[in-house]
Structure formats: structure tokens, C-alpha cells
Amino acid sequence: MQFFKTLLLSLFLLSPPLYAVEPQVATSADHVLYLRADGSVWAWGGDISMNNPRMTANVVSIATGAYHHFAIKADGTLWAWGDSRYFPNASQHGYPETIIDPIQLPITNVKSVIIAETHQLILKNDGTVWSWGSNTLGQLGNGMQDENYHDTLTQVAIPANIIAIAAGGGSEFGLNLSTYTYANTIYAHSLALDTQGKVWAWGGNGQGQLGLGDTVNRLSPVQLPLTNVVQIAAGAKHSLALTQDNRLWSWGLDYNGNDQTHLSPQTINIALNGVETIEHIAAGGTYSMVRINAKGASIIKTWGIAGWGNEPSYTPVNLVNNVPYIITMGIGSHSIRPSSRFSVIDTSVAFLDNQGHVYFLGAQQTTKKDKLIPISFASTKPRHVLYMPEGFLGNGVTEFITVLNTNDVPAYGYLQLIYENSGMQSQIPVEFPPKQRSTIDLFAYKKFYINEFLTEELRYADPFAMRLIMYQPITASLTHYDNGIALGSEFTATTSNRWHSALGMNVNYERDYLCIEKADDANVTNITVTLTHGLTGNTFNYNVPVAQLSYFAGGRISVFLQDILNSSPVASAFKNAPFSITVTSGNQLVVALSHYDDSLHEGTLTLLQPNNGSATGYVAEGWLAGNAFEIVDIFNPNTEAVTIDWNMMGSINKQFSTTIPAGQKGSVLLNDHVSKQQDYALGYQAHTANGAPANIVANFSDFDEISLNGVPFVQPNKVWELSEGFINNTPNRVREYLLLANPNNQTANVKLLFYYDLPIEPTIINLSIPPKAKGGLAPHDDNRLFRRPADQIGTAFGIRIESDVAIVPYFVHFDYVFGGSFAMTGIPK
């Protein structure tokens, strides 16, 4: 028998082992948890990779299931992460549905925890046993049997002091060939071992797995006729016990090829040679396993029907040989799958040797990780979280997330989706190769794996917000294609309780949608949208209905601004009027504006500006051609008038000023200040009448016959990253321009690094930009950049911009395939 995966760790344990904590491995169908001797928890595979790799000590025990995980610290506190619906007392606490980092549950004095298929058990240090979950067969041991799910932790009445617990279970979902109907059969039972070596059993007993001489379910614990027991284990339809005299006992379905059941404990012949001792027993859904100490070496024997492709074995056979001494093992997942002959297990086994090597054997060969990932139990280092409030899939609508990872190591984490209408949250594991540009096609994620019976869809017509929760810093952008309209914007790491935009016009051919994402874990107190009339300064306040956001760590809600204006008492006053937007809340938010101009069949997607804007700002774009016109919209959030000094740089050097009254919106038509074909960048400084700096909110917009794009003004920076870029091999299908403005009085020496969607070295291009000037290039026309062969569509890339002085970028994309255009400034680093 060969392992399909062997993990050879660089995290070696001491040999001989002198442990502060007894190491453990716990596994489910496609992942492993590893508790090291220093009390740190590591993980490999499957959905475990959602957790941040920061090490901490004091964990003494671990447990893992298909969708959630537990750890117990030395102080008896219980920590959990994953799907919170399976946590004890979940309905009493309003946890977010998915917990990324482990949280402490309000349960103390915990010694161990067991995750079975349908129910769970906790053993406390005082010897009491507690249960929660389904109770179809009486497996909770509370004297009742019903079809309900009980998430309230309830003590199991056992008249003894308990030192160990076990729980088994599973389900068979298959076709009855006699009736041609599908049936789902549930198996679930529980075991407890007391200080006197006695075993107690309760729950389902259809195959005699309680060992009480019959097949009657027990709703409360009953003692077995077995003594001097030192270990117990429970599978789906059978149970195991090891007695002090080194004998192994089994009862229930014995998987001997004839589906024979034993209603009372029977000994199992392990063929020990006299010097071998059984050190560890374990039960999978339909198989058993023992770890034997043979003169300091390890022998693993197994029998029954496992799920990693081996033939069923009805007597114990050697599974592992010729490895260092195995100090512990773990068996995961008791889900039983139907097949033509056998009930096959989706399961896994992990072993840990005394050299710190973890060996993994499992049925699921589609693991998402090939290395161990440490789990954090303390927020000593912040995660890298990027937010995007806009998300939508529908007929003719598709979206792409583009990611640039300039690190030397892969960037891994989760894409979290937070739906507006359903309130659902979903997470998709992601990993981005080092020094590459990557793309997530959200349409390709329309369906994704949830569990063995349920496939969930990225819901059409249900808007969603997105978060990239990463362990390494990345840059990400969203591109949105909507029936010939192209929108694009960067993700942001910034959250605030106050956001502004100077954009807004209440005319019948424009539509503005605010996309609001709650970015903290607190219940929502209020979200207020204030629209300020651009000509009169009058305001309209709209209180966003926030009830649907109150119960989630993240929530998403959208507001159609023209709709709320035109149905409000101020509808006539705001008709055909420009307006600015302010969003305030007692919570941390991220806010984006999706703006559609139906007269141009175009739109823009921009993040609002946090806080009250800035007293200075720059945009690197400025070019008038044909019938184009360019506008700056300004909002003055101050209580006094503000004067704005404008500085045009590039082929024109010009200064002019405008004044905006307190609390009002204004605009500047740049066509009034430049001639056609003049290339320029624009900067501003805002101040009050006495010369004191004053923050304003400013947005740049560029209109022509075929496109509309725009960005907020930004601050200069030495390093920028842009994740969006594409060279189409068909000429004139996609055109892109990278523009760079140097607002300094000295030359900017700039290095551009173009990273591709291939594992190749980046292309480096050096530029020099004179003082108070512009520079740049057109990637679609630049032969220095890598191109895929002509028979392929093209090459995607991202750009890292490094300069010796602070500069400002502007990246504009014209798409003649999907239609439309968009602009971005990139992310300062």
C-alpha cells in the first residue's frame, strides 16, 4: 500500500520525544490538522487554508470536521473556526456564518471534543459529558429522540466520572433496486469511558454498535458488560475497545465480507507476537485501525472497507511499514457513500512520526495545499484584507478579478462573497503564483463544491460584495462587463465610517448605485446617505435600512440614488440637478459608486473617498481630442468656502483657481482651459481664505463619443501596483495606455516591471520623466513586452511602478471586444 501524499516537514520534533504538549494529528476527508509539541497548530489541504499562518502556543488538543474545527488551550478554553452553524450554542450568539480566524467560545474547563457526522461531544475536566447536534437516534443521550437539530449544549447524564469519549456516525444515500427509490439512512452513536474502565453507550444500535446484546436504540447512557478498558473508538456501524491486557474488542458490523453483526463485544485477533503492544486504536466509518509498538518500531494494521482505493480486507493487514516510529494517528470523516457493492468511505488517515513527518492517506486526491500551513489563535499580525463592495452576475454580465502577486512566494487565502438579498456568505480558496498576474473569472465560479450532496451557485441577480482575505500582500482589481459597458476599479484595504464622492446628476439618462459593504464585526447602528444639491447646497438625508446587515461580520446593501431622490419630498428640487454624496455610519464601511450614462451606453466604477478627502491631489490624465470633454467635480465638506489652485503640467503649463462655497458642490470644465490635442496632468491645492489647507473631494471624468472613464484624485507615491492589463493578439481589439505624472521639481527615474500570467521573469522598462511633466507608454504598441504566439488570444499582465520620487499613474483601458472603457490609478505600496 502506497501513500498518495507524504508530507516531509522541515519542522522537526526532538528525538527521543520530550513533549511539552502531546502532538496530535486530526483529519477529515481532504485536510489535516497538526498540533505540534510547542502547542502551535498547523494545517494542510482542503478548506483549512483559510487560516492565517501565525504561530502561537498553549493548544493541547484539536478536532476537525468537514466544515469546522476546534482547538482546546491549556486553560480549558474552547476555540473554533469554520462554519459557525456547527458550533455549540451557535443560535444564542449570532456568529458570522464563516469564522476565518479561531475565536474563543464561551465554554470553559474543556478536556476534549469529538466531531461526528451528525452530532458532537465535549468532555470537561470535571468528568462530565456534554452533547449537541442531531438527535435522530438518541445520540445526544438526553433521554429523547427527535428529528430536530439541537445546538444548545446539554449535559449527558452518566452516573460515573468520564475520562474519554468517542462518537461514530455516517449516512448511506443510495438507490433501493427493489423500489427504485432513494433512501438516506443515518447512523449515530456515542461512547464514554469512565475511571473504573467501564464503557457507556447510547444512540443508534441498528447493527449492535452499542454492544448491549440487541439492536434497540438507547436514548440515555447504558453500561456495557466489559471491564478494564483503557481506550475506545467508534465508527459508523461498529465500535472498538482496548483492554488493559492488550486485547482488542469489537462489536457491531464487523465488515468480514458477509455483513455479519456482533451484538456483544468480541475479541479481534491482531496476531501479536508476544513483544508487540497495541498503543492506539481508531475506527473509521467502515473500517478499523490499530497502531502497534514492535520493539520501538511502528506497525499500522487495518481491516474493513476504507476509501483510498484499497481492496477491502477482512482480517488485519499491515498498512504502514519502514517509516520512523509513529507516535500518533488520526482518522477523519465517517460519511458513507453508496456503490454497487461496498459502502465506500470518503475518509483520510494521518500519521505523525517522531521526526516530525506527517503522512497523509486519503480518498480525496484534490487537496488544495501541498504543504503545512500554521493556524493562528491570536491576532498578533494583521491579515491582508482587500474589499470590493461591487459584485454582480446576470444575463450579459460577467466579472473578473485580476490579481498581481509580486512576492517571491505564493499568495494564498480566501475570496469571500457576501450576498445582499439572501444574506448568504460563501468562501472560495484561492492561491496566486509568485511574481505573476492571475485572473479569477467569477462566471467560472458560478458553481462550486459545498459538500457531498449540495452544490451552491454564485447567485444570479443577487448583488454581492467581495473580500480577498490573504496571508501575503497582493494587488487586486475588478473588471465588470455589462452588455457592452465596461467598468473597473481597484480593491481597497481602507475602511472608514465616512465616505464622499463629488459625482452625481439627477437626470433621466443617468443611474447611480451606491454599493455599501459593512467591514466590521459590530452590529449596524446606522448608515446615512446625504445628497447635497450642487447648486443650492440643500441636503437630503436617507437612512439606509440596515436590519439585514446586523447579524453578519460583513454585509452588503445597495442604494439606487435617483430612485430614492425621485420618490422623496425633495424630488422637484433635485430634478436635473447635480449632487454630491456623503455616506456616514457608526460602523466601518467600504463604499463604491456604479455610475451609468445611458446616453453614452457607458459607465464608471469608483470607490468613494474616505474621511473628508484631501487638501492636495493629482490625476495623470488630460487629453482633448475630437468631441471629448473633461470635467472635475468637486465637493467642499467644510463649513467655510474653499479656494482651489489648479496646476496643469505637461505640454501646457497653466495655473488657475476656483472657489467652492461651504458644503457645496462645484465643477470645472477643463475644455475652457486647454486647447485640443494638448496633453497634460492636473494637480490641485485647496485652502481657506486665510491660506490654511482644506480637504476637498475631487473626481476626474473623461467623456468622448465612445467612452466614459474617470478616477478620484490621488496622492503621489514612489511605488504603485496595477493588476489589470492585456495585450490582445488581434490588432486594435484592446488598447491600453499607462500615463505617469511627475509633480516634482526634479526628474523622476521610473522602473516599470511587467509581470505576466506565466511563470516567466518580468519585463523591466526604465523611464525618465522631467520635472512637472508626463510620461508613459502604450502596452499594446510596445514590442519590448512579452507576447504569446499569434494563435493565442493574448497576454495578461500587471505592472509594478517604482520611482525615486513620488509620482502619480493613470491606466486607461479601451476594449473593442466586450465594449467600453475604464480607468484606474493603481494601488500605492
ChimeraX attribute file (.defattr): number of C-alpha atoms within 10 A of each C-alpha:
attribute: neighborCount
match mode: 1-to-1
recipient: residues
	/A:1	9
	/A:2	9
	/A:3	13
	/A:4	13
	/A:5	14
	/A:6	16
	/A:7	16
	/A:8	14
	/A:9	14
	/A:10	10
	/A:11	11
	/A:12	13
	/A:13	19
	/A:14	12
	/A:15	11
	/A:16	8
	/A:17	14
	/A:18	10
	/A:19	14
	/A:20	12
	/A:21	18
	/A:22	16
	/A:23	26
	/A:24	22
	/A:25	28
	/A:26	25
	/A:27	30
	/A:28	26
	/A:29	26
	/A:30	27
	/A:31	29
	/A:32	31
	/A:33	27
	/A:34	28
	/A:35	26
	/A:36	24
	/A:37	22
	/A:38	18
	/A:39	22
	/A:40	21
	/A:41	30
	/A:42	23
	/A:43	25
	/A:44	24
	/A:45	22
	/A:46	20
	/A:47	22
	/A:48	30
	/A:49	26
	/A:50	26
	/A:51	27
	/A:52	27
	/A:53	20
	/A:54	20
	/A:55	17
	/A:56	17
	/A:57	18
	/A:58	18
	/A:59	24
	/A:60	25
	/A:61	26
	/A:62	25
	/A:63	25
	/A:64	26
	/A:65	22
	/A:66	23
	/A:67	18
	/A:68	20
	/A:69	22
	/A:70	23
	/A:71	28
	/A:72	23
	/A:73	21
	/A:74	17
	/A:75	13
	/A:76	19
	/A:77	17
	/A:78	26
	/A:79	21
	/A:80	25
	/A:81	25
	/A:82	26
	/A:83	17
	/A:84	20
	/A:85	17
	/A:86	23
	/A:87	23
	/A:88	25
	/A:89	20
	/A:90	18
	/A:91	14
	/A:92	9
	/A:93	11
	/A:94	14
	/A:95	18
	/A:96	18
	/A:97	20
	/A:98	20
	/A:99	17
	/A:100	20
	/A:101	19
	/A:102	21
	/A:103	17
	/A:104	17
	/A:105	17
	/A:106	11
	/A:107	15
	/A:108	15
	/A:109	16
	/A:110	23
	/A:111	23
	/A:112	23
	/A:113	26
	/A:114	20
	/A:115	25
	/A:116	27
	/A:117	23
	/A:118	25
	/A:119	25
	/A:120	25
	/A:121	27
	/A:122	26
	/A:123	23
	/A:124	20
	/A:125	16
	/A:126	12
	/A:127	16
	/A:128	19
	/A:129	26
	/A:130	20
	/A:131	26
	/A:132	26
	/A:133	24
	/A:134	21
	/A:135	25
	/A:136	20
	/A:137	23
	/A:138	25
	/A:139	36
	/A:140	32
	/A:141	28
	/A:142	20
	/A:143	15
	/A:144	15
	/A:145	19
	/A:146	11
	/A:147	10
	/A:148	10
	/A:149	13
	/A:150	19
	/A:151	20
	/A:152	16
	/A:153	20
	/A:154	18
	/A:155	17
	/A:156	19
	/A:157	14
	/A:158	19
	/A:159	12
	/A:160	15
	/A:161	16
	/A:162	23
	/A:163	22
	/A:164	23
	/A:165	24
	/A:166	27
	/A:167	29
	/A:168	32
	/A:169	28
	/A:170	25
	/A:171	21
	/A:172	18
	/A:173	18
	/A:174	18
	/A:175	15
	/A:176	10
	/A:177	8
	/A:178	6
	/A:179	7
	/A:180	9
	/A:181	9
	/A:182	12
	/A:183	12
	/A:184	10
	/A:185	11
	/A:186	18
	/A:187	28
	/A:188	31
	/A:189	34
	/A:190	31
	/A:191	27
	/A:192	27
	/A:193	23
	/A:194	19
	/A:195	15
	/A:196	14
	/A:197	17
	/A:198	18
	/A:199	28
	/A:200	24
	/A:201	30
	/A:202	29
	/A:203	33
	/A:204	28
	/A:205	27
	/A:206	19
	/A:207	24
	/A:208	24
	/A:209	38
	/A:210	36
	/A:211	29
	/A:212	24
	/A:213	17
	/A:214	16
	/A:215	17
	/A:216	14
	/A:217	22
	/A:218	22
	/A:219	21
	/A:220	20
	/A:221	25
	/A:222	20
	/A:223	18
	/A:224	17
	/A:225	13
	/A:226	16
	/A:227	14
	/A:228	15
	/A:229	22
	/A:230	20
	/A:231	23
	/A:232	25
	/A:233	25
	/A:234	30
	/A:235	29
	/A:236	30
	/A:237	30
	/A:238	31
	/A:239	32
	/A:240	27
	/A:241	25
	/A:242	23
	/A:243	17
	/A:244	12
	/A:245	11
	/A:246	14
	/A:247	16
	/A:248	22
	/A:249	19
	/A:250	24
	/A:251	26
	/A:252	30
	/A:253	24
	/A:254	25
	/A:255	21
	/A:256	15
	/A:257	12
	/A:258	9
	/A:259	11
	/A:260	12
	/A:261	19
	/A:262	21
	/A:263	22
	/A:264	19
	/A:265	23
	/A:266	16
	/A:267	13
	/A:268	15
	/A:269	11
	/A:270	16
	/A:271	9
	/A:272	13
	/A:273	8
	/A:274	7
	/A:275	8
	/A:276	17
	/A:277	16
	/A:278	21
	/A:279	15
	/A:280	19
	/A:281	23
	/A:282	24
	/A:283	28
	/A:284	32
	/A:285	31
	/A:286	27
	/A:287	27
	/A:288	26
	/A:289	25
	/A:290	23
	/A:291	24
	/A:292	21
	/A:293	19
	/A:294	16
	/A:295	9
	/A:296	11
	/A:297	14
	/A:298	22
	/A:299	21
	/A:300	21
	/A:301	19
	/A:302	24
	/A:303	23
	/A:304	24
	/A:305	24
	/A:306	26
	/A:307	25
	/A:308	19
	/A:309	12
	/A:310	11
	/A:311	11
	/A:312	19
	/A:313	16
	/A:314	16
	/A:315	14
	/A:316	18
	/A:317	16
	/A:318	14
	/A:319	16
	/A:320	18
	/A:321	13
	/A:322	8
	/A:323	13
	/A:324	15
	/A:325	18
	/A:326	24
	/A:327	21
	/A:328	19
	/A:329	25
	/A:330	25
	/A:331	24
	/A:332	28
	/A:333	27
	/A:334	33
	/A:335	27
	/A:336	26
	/A:337	17
	/A:338	14
	/A:339	12
	/A:340	8
	/A:341	6
	/A:342	14
	/A:343	20
	/A:344	23
	/A:345	25
	/A:346	23
	/A:347	26
	/A:348	26
	/A:349	28
	/A:350	25
	/A:351	27
	/A:352	23
	/A:353	20
	/A:354	19
	/A:355	20
	/A:356	24
	/A:357	20
	/A:358	22
	/A:359	23
	/A:360	23
	/A:361	22
	/A:362	27
	/A:363	19
	/A:364	17
	/A:365	13
	/A:366	10
	/A:367	15
	/A:368	17
	/A:369	18
	/A:370	11
	/A:371	14
	/A:372	24
	/A:373	23
	/A:374	22
	/A:375	25
	/A:376	21
	/A:377	26
	/A:378	14
	/A:379	12
	/A:380	10
	/A:381	10
	/A:382	9
	/A:383	18
	/A:384	15
	/A:385	20
	/A:386	22
	/A:387	25
	/A:388	26
	/A:389	29
	/A:390	28
	/A:391	23
	/A:392	19
	/A:393	21
	/A:394	14
	/A:395	9
	/A:396	9
	/A:397	17
	/A:398	18
	/A:399	22
	/A:400	19
	/A:401	21
	/A:402	24
	/A:403	26
	/A:404	30
	/A:405	26
	/A:406	25
	/A:407	15
	/A:408	10
	/A:409	12
	/A:410	16
	/A:411	20
	/A:412	23
	/A:413	26
	/A:414	22
	/A:415	21
	/A:416	20
	/A:417	24
	/A:418	28
	/A:419	23
	/A:420	23
	/A:421	15
	/A:422	12
	/A:423	18
	/A:424	15
	/A:425	20
	/A:426	18
	/A:427	21
	/A:428	16
	/A:429	17
	/A:430	17
	/A:431	17
	/A:432	22
	/A:433	20
	/A:434	17
	/A:435	24
	/A:436	27
	/A:437	28
	/A:438	25
	/A:439	19
	/A:440	16
	/A:441	14
	/A:442	16
	/A:443	15
	/A:444	12
	/A:445	13
	/A:446	13
	/A:447	13
	/A:448	15
	/A:449	12
	/A:450	14
	/A:451	10
	/A:452	9
	/A:453	7
	/A:454	9
	/A:455	10
	/A:456	13
	/A:457	13
	/A:458	20
	/A:459	17
	/A:460	14
	/A:461	13
	/A:462	16
	/A:463	23
	/A:464	31
	/A:465	25
	/A:466	26
	/A:467	22
	/A:468	26
	/A:469	24
	/A:470	21
	/A:471	21
	/A:472	19
	/A:473	18
	/A:474	22
	/A:475	28
	/A:476	28
	/A:477	24
	/A:478	23
	/A:479	20
	/A:480	23
	/A:481	19
	/A:482	21
	/A:483	15
	/A:484	17
	/A:485	24
	/A:486	28
	/A:487	26
	/A:488	27
	/A:489	25
	/A:490	27
	/A:491	26
	/A:492	19
	/A:493	15
	/A:494	14
	/A:495	20
	/A:496	19
	/A:497	18
	/A:498	23
	/A:499	24
	/A:500	27
	/A:501	29
	/A:502	30
	/A:503	27
	/A:504	24
	/A:505	23
	/A:506	21
	/A:507	14
	/A:508	12
	/A:509	12
	/A:510	18
	/A:511	19
	/A:512	22
	/A:513	18
	/A:514	22
	/A:515	25
	/A:516	25
	/A:517	28
	/A:518	31
	/A:519	22
	/A:520	15
	/A:521	16
	/A:522	16
	/A:523	17
	/A:524	21
	/A:525	12
	/A:526	14
	/A:527	21
	/A:528	17
	/A:529	20
	/A:530	18
	/A:531	25
	/A:532	26
	/A:533	24
	/A:534	25
	/A:535	13
	/A:536	16
	/A:537	16
	/A:538	15
	/A:539	18
	/A:540	18
	/A:541	14
	/A:542	17
	/A:543	13
	/A:544	16
	/A:545	12
	/A:546	17
	/A:547	11
	/A:548	15
	/A:549	20
	/A:550	16
	/A:551	18
	/A:552	24
	/A:553	21
	/A:554	26
	/A:555	29
	/A:556	29
	/A:557	25
	/A:558	20
	/A:559	17
	/A:560	14
	/A:561	20
	/A:562	21
	/A:563	14
	/A:564	14
	/A:565	20
	/A:566	15
	/A:567	10
	/A:568	14
	/A:569	11
	/A:570	14
	/A:571	16
	/A:572	12
	/A:573	13
	/A:574	26
	/A:575	16
	/A:576	12
	/A:577	16
	/A:578	22
	/A:579	27
	/A:580	27
	/A:581	23
	/A:582	22
	/A:583	27
	/A:584	19
	/A:585	19
	/A:586	15
	/A:587	20
	/A:588	18
	/A:589	26
	/A:590	29
	/A:591	29
	/A:592	23
	/A:593	25
	/A:594	18
	/A:595	20
	/A:596	20
	/A:597	18
	/A:598	13
	/A:599	9
	/A:600	17
	/A:601	18
	/A:602	25
	/A:603	25
	/A:604	26
	/A:605	27
	/A:606	25
	/A:607	24
	/A:608	26
	/A:609	26
	/A:610	21
	/A:611	17
	/A:612	19
	/A:613	24
	/A:614	20
	/A:615	19
	/A:616	23
	/A:617	23
	/A:618	26
	/A:619	27
	/A:620	31
	/A:621	27
	/A:622	24
	/A:623	19
	/A:624	20
	/A:625	12
	/A:626	9
	/A:627	9
	/A:628	16
	/A:629	19
	/A:630	21
	/A:631	17
	/A:632	20
	/A:633	23
	/A:634	23
	/A:635	31
	/A:636	27
	/A:637	24
	/A:638	17
	/A:639	10
	/A:640	14
	/A:641	18
	/A:642	29
	/A:643	21
	/A:644	23
	/A:645	16
	/A:646	19
	/A:647	20
	/A:648	24
	/A:649	23
	/A:650	22
	/A:651	14
	/A:652	16
	/A:653	14
	/A:654	14
	/A:655	14
	/A:656	11
	/A:657	13
	/A:658	13
	/A:659	17
	/A:660	21
	/A:661	18
	/A:662	15
	/A:663	21
	/A:664	26
	/A:665	28
	/A:666	20
	/A:667	20
	/A:668	15
	/A:669	13
	/A:670	18
	/A:671	14
	/A:672	10
	/A:673	12
	/A:674	18
	/A:675	13
	/A:676	13
	/A:677	12
	/A:678	13
	/A:679	20
	/A:680	25
	/A:681	28
	/A:682	24
	/A:683	21
	/A:684	21
	/A:685	19
	/A:686	25
	/A:687	19
	/A:688	16
	/A:689	13
	/A:690	7
	/A:691	10
	/A:692	11
	/A:693	17
	/A:694	23
	/A:695	22
	/A:696	28
	/A:697	28
	/A:698	29
	/A:699	23
	/A:700	24
	/A:701	20
	/A:702	20
	/A:703	17
	/A:704	15
	/A:705	10
	/A:706	13
	/A:707	21
	/A:708	26
	/A:709	26
	/A:710	27
	/A:711	25
	/A:712	24
	/A:713	24
	/A:714	22
	/A:715	15
	/A:716	21
	/A:717	18
	/A:718	16
	/A:719	21
	/A:720	22
	/A:721	24
	/A:722	28
	/A:723	30
	/A:724	31
	/A:725	26
	/A:726	21
	/A:727	24
	/A:728	21
	/A:729	18
	/A:730	12
	/A:731	10
	/A:732	14
	/A:733	15
	/A:734	22
	/A:735	20
	/A:736	22
	/A:737	18
	/A:738	22
	/A:739	21
	/A:740	26
	/A:741	30
	/A:742	29
	/A:743	28
	/A:744	16
	/A:745	11
	/A:746	12
	/A:747	16
	/A:748	26
	/A:749	16
	/A:750	23
	/A:751	17
	/A:752	19
	/A:753	20
	/A:754	25
	/A:755	29
	/A:756	26
	/A:757	18
	/A:758	16
	/A:759	12
	/A:760	11
	/A:761	13
	/A:762	21
	/A:763	14
	/A:764	15
	/A:765	13
	/A:766	12
	/A:767	15
	/A:768	15
	/A:769	20
	/A:770	18
	/A:771	16
	/A:772	22
	/A:773	24
	/A:774	25
	/A:775	20
	/A:776	19
	/A:777	13
	/A:778	14
	/A:779	19
	/A:780	20
	/A:781	14
	/A:782	10
	/A:783	9
	/A:784	10
	/A:785	18
	/A:786	19
	/A:787	18
	/A:788	14
	/A:789	10
	/A:790	10
	/A:791	8
	/A:792	11
	/A:793	14
	/A:794	16
	/A:795	18
	/A:796	24
	/A:797	27
	/A:798	27
	/A:799	26
	/A:800	24
	/A:801	25
	/A:802	21
	/A:803	19
	/A:804	13
	/A:805	18
	/A:806	18
	/A:807	27
	/A:808	28
	/A:809	29
	/A:810	22
	/A:811	22
	/A:812	22
	/A:813	22
	/A:814	22
	/A:815	21
	/A:816	13
	/A:817	11
	/A:818	16
	/A:819	19
	/A:820	25
	/A:821	27
	/A:822	27
	/A:823	28
	/A:824	24
	/A:825	26
	/A:826	26
	/A:827	21
	/A:828	18
	/A:829	14
